[in-house]
Amino acid sequence: RRLAIGDPLPPVVLPGLFVLAAPASLISLGVAALGGPALLSNGLFIVSLSFALAATWLLALQMRTIRLAGFTFGWWGCTFPLAALASAALQFHASLQTGLTLTLALVLLMIATSVIAIISLLTLRQIIQQR
């Protein structure tokens, strides 16, 4: 509700929007691991991908505010959901075995890996600068 009609979120919590993608990703992985219907698992992956795209769009709209706020440790809030989304994408590809799903899975894995590496380096720089 707050995203639609409330006050804008503070810049330090904006990366946390990616947490919306985590539950559907994890449930998708769980359904697949327990041998549940592929249609359910794949549908949940699509839902999690939709949430991640919406969070990316909302972050892009706030990019100026985010830049002014600088790096905060709140950015770690997007690493787990991105990793869960990449894992669910790999499961999605294992289910469908198409070139498109392979490309999607590899792109999401590269994005998650890159974001985690960048946040790790920024965190290390922040720690060193505070000493």
Buried (B, 14 or more C-beta within 10 A) or exposed (E): EEEEEEEEBEBBEBBBBBBBBBBBBBBBBEBBEEEBEBEEBBBBBEBBBEBBEBBBEBBEEBEEBBEEBEBBEBBBBBBBBBBBBBBBBBBBBBBBEEEEBBEBBBEBBEBBEEBBEEBEEBBEEEEEEEE
